Amino acid sequence: MVRWSLTGSALGQKGAKKGSLSQYVEEAAQRASFEETVDSVQERNSRYSEEEIEESINEAIRETRAASRS
């Protein structure tokens, strides 16, 4: 769990519009969530070689294209 302690100066602006702080927090939370997801996927995929991953991607593309043509 992440805890935040923010003040208006976190925005780097004086006289920020209403809602700016909540938008800043939302964007920061989304960024942290994205980075956590990337780390998780990289860790999960570390056991596979680059060639295995690329072949899996290419196979999925071939299957998708074949399904869309039928």
WODAKA-V196033 format. One record per residue. RES is the residue in one small letter. OMEGA is omega in degrees with one decimal (none if undefined). Layout:
# WODAKA-V196033
res=<RES;RES>
omega=<OMEGA;OMEGA>
This chain:
# WODAKA-V196033
res=<m;v;r;w;s;l;t;g;s;a;l;g;q;k;g;a;k;k;g;s;l;s;q;y;v;e;e;a;a;q;r;a;s;f;e;e;t;v;d;s;v;q;e;r;n;s;r;y;s;e;e;e;i;e;e;s;i;n;e;a;i;r;e;t;r;a;a;s;r;s>
omega=<180.0;176.3;-177.5;171.8;-173.7;171.9;179.2;-179.6;178.3;179.6;-178.2;-178.1;170.9;178.5;179.8;-179.5;178.4;-179.6;-178.9;-179.3;179.9;176.9;177.9;-179.4;179.4;179.5;178.8;178.7;177.7;179.4;179.8;178.5;178.6;-179.6;177.4;178.3;179.1;179.6;-179.5;179.9;179.1;179.0;-179.9;-176.6;-176.0;-179.8;-179.5;176.4;178.1;179.8;178.8;180.0;180.0;179.3;177.0;178.2;-179.7;177.8;178.4;177.8;178.9;179.8;179.6;179.4;179.2;-179.9;-178.5;179.2;-177.8;none>
